[in-house]
Amino acid sequence: MDIKAKINEIVEKVKNDKDVAANFAKDPVKTVEGLVGVDLPDDQVKMITDQVQNKLAGKADGLGGIVSKVKGLFG
């Protein structure tokens, strides 16, 4: 699975779906797990949610380290 693509997909869903955005604001970890369809340990999903939050805030894409950490988690 392409982690960068998945993060971009999640960002678009949060931006374009007010229900997803509300759920993401309340519980980003559970929302991301639901969107990717994989139950991962919260600390691993947290790395992804941090990147989604950074993209939503317009911060630079710092995926270099995260890709190696979560590579293979999605099968």
Helices and strands as residue ranges (DSSP letters): H 3-16, H 18-26, H 28-36, H 42-56, H 64-70
